[in-house]
Amino acid sequence: MINFIVWIIVGALIGWVASIIMKTNSRQGLIADIIVGIVGAFLAGIFLSPLFNIGTINEGDFSIPALLVSLGGAIILLAISKLFRNVAGFLVVVIILLLIYIYFSCWTMESTSLFCASVRALPFVQ
C-alpha cells in the first residue's frame, strides 16, 4: 500500500516538473499531473528504457536515473499532447502508439496466443 502511495506522489511530481518544462502547468491540475507522470513513465518504459537500460517508476524503481527516464517519458507525452490540443487527436495518437506496440510485440514473439494469432492474421500485416 505504501509503495502505491509513493508511486502516486512521485508520478504527480514528475508530471508537475514535466508540465513546468513544457509550459503547460497553468492549464492542468493535480489529477492531470498524476496521469501525465504515470502514463509518461509507461511511455518511457516502452521507448526510453530499452535505449538506456534503466527501469521506470512503474517498475518500482525510484532511483535518480529511473526518475529522469520517467520525466523524459512525461515530457514526450506532453509534447505529443501539445501537437494535438483536443482530446480526440491525443487519443488517436495514443491508440496508434498502442497498436504499433502490439504489432511489434506479437510479431517478434513466438506466441501462440489467440490475440497474437489474430494480430498476425490482419491483412496489412502480411
C-alpha positions as CSV (number, residue, x, y, z in Angstrom):
1,M,0.0,0.0,0.0
2,I,2.8,2.4,0.8
3,N,4.5,1.6,-2.5
4,F,1.3,2.6,-4.3
5,I,1.1,5.9,-2.4
6,V,4.8,6.7,-3.2
7,W,4.1,5.8,-6.8
8,I,1.2,8.3,-7.0
9,I,3.2,11.0,-5.3
10,V,6.3,10.5,-7.5
11,G,4.0,10.4,-10.6
12,A,2.5,13.7,-9.5
13,L,5.9,15.3,-9.0
14,I,7.2,14.0,-12.4
15,G,4.0,15.3,-14.1
16,W,4.3,18.6,-12.4
17,V,8.0,19.1,-13.4
18,A,7.3,18.0,-16.9
19,S,4.4,20.5,-17.1
20,I,6.7,23.2,-15.9
21,I,9.3,22.3,-18.5
22,M,6.7,22.1,-21.3
23,K,4.9,25.3,-20.1
24,T,1.5,23.5,-19.7
25,N,1.3,24.0,-15.9
26,S,-1.3,26.8,-16.0
27,R,-3.9,24.6,-17.6
28,Q,-3.5,21.3,-15.7
29,G,-4.2,20.4,-12.1
30,L,-3.1,17.7,-9.7
31,I,-5.0,14.8,-11.3
32,A,-3.6,15.7,-14.7
33,D,-0.1,15.8,-13.2
34,I,-0.5,12.4,-11.8
35,I,-1.8,11.0,-15.1
36,V,1.0,12.6,-17.1
37,G,3.6,11.3,-14.7
38,I,2.3,7.7,-14.7
39,V,1.5,7.5,-18.4
40,G,4.7,9.2,-19.2
41,A,6.6,6.6,-17.2
42,F,4.7,3.9,-19.2
43,L,5.8,5.5,-22.4
44,A,9.3,5.8,-21.1
45,G,9.2,2.1,-20.3
46,I,8.3,1.3,-23.9
47,F,10.6,3.7,-25.7
48,L,13.4,5.0,-23.4
49,S,14.1,2.1,-21.1
50,P,15.4,-0.2,-23.8
51,L,17.7,2.7,-25.1
52,F,19.2,3.5,-21.7
53,N,18.7,0.0,-20.0
54,I,17.1,1.7,-17.0
55,G,13.7,1.0,-15.3
56,T,10.9,3.5,-14.6
57,I,8.8,4.3,-11.6
58,N,6.1,1.9,-12.9
59,E,8.6,-0.9,-12.2
60,G,9.1,0.2,-8.6
61,D,12.5,1.8,-9.3
62,F,12.8,5.2,-7.7
63,S,16.4,5.8,-8.4
64,I,17.6,9.1,-10.0
65,P,18.2,7.6,-13.5
66,A,14.7,6.0,-13.3
67,L,13.1,9.3,-12.3
68,L,14.9,11.0,-15.2
69,V,13.8,8.4,-17.7
70,S,10.2,8.7,-16.4
71,L,10.5,12.5,-16.7
72,G,11.6,12.1,-20.3
73,G,8.5,10.0,-21.0
74,A,6.3,12.6,-19.4
75,I,7.9,15.3,-21.5
76,I,7.4,13.2,-24.6
77,L,3.7,12.7,-23.7
78,L,3.2,16.4,-23.2
79,A,5.0,17.2,-26.4
80,I,2.6,14.9,-28.3
81,S,-0.4,16.3,-26.5
82,K,0.8,19.9,-27.5
83,L,0.7,18.8,-31.1
84,F,-2.9,17.7,-30.7
85,R,-4.7,20.1,-28.4
86,N,-8.0,18.5,-28.3
87,V,-8.8,15.2,-26.6
88,A,-9.7,13.3,-29.8
89,G,-6.4,14.0,-31.5
90,F,-4.5,12.9,-28.4
91,L,-6.5,9.7,-28.1
92,V,-5.8,8.9,-31.8
93,V,-2.1,9.2,-31.2
94,V,-2.2,7.0,-28.1
95,I,-4.2,4.4,-29.9
96,I,-1.8,4.4,-32.8
97,L,1.2,4.0,-30.5
98,L,-0.5,1.2,-28.6
99,L,-1.3,-0.6,-31.9
100,I,2.3,-0.2,-33.0
101,Y,3.5,-1.7,-29.7
102,I,1.0,-4.6,-30.0
103,Y,2.1,-5.2,-33.6
104,F,5.8,-5.4,-32.8
105,S,5.4,-7.4,-29.6
106,C,3.2,-10.0,-31.3
107,W,5.4,-10.1,-34.4
108,T,8.7,-10.8,-32.6
109,M,7.2,-13.2,-30.0
110,E,6.6,-16.8,-30.9
111,S,3.4,-16.5,-29.0
112,T,0.6,-18.9,-29.9
113,S,-2.0,-16.9,-28.1
114,L,-5.2,-16.2,-29.9
115,F,-4.7,-12.5,-29.6
116,C,-1.3,-12.6,-31.3
117,A,-2.6,-15.0,-33.9
118,S,-5.4,-12.6,-34.8
119,V,-3.0,-9.7,-35.0
120,R,-0.8,-11.7,-37.4
121,A,-3.9,-12.5,-39.5
122,L,-4.6,-8.9,-40.2
123,P,-4.4,-8.2,-44.0
124,F,-1.9,-5.2,-43.7
125,V,0.5,-7.3,-41.6
126,Q,1.1,-9.9,-44.2
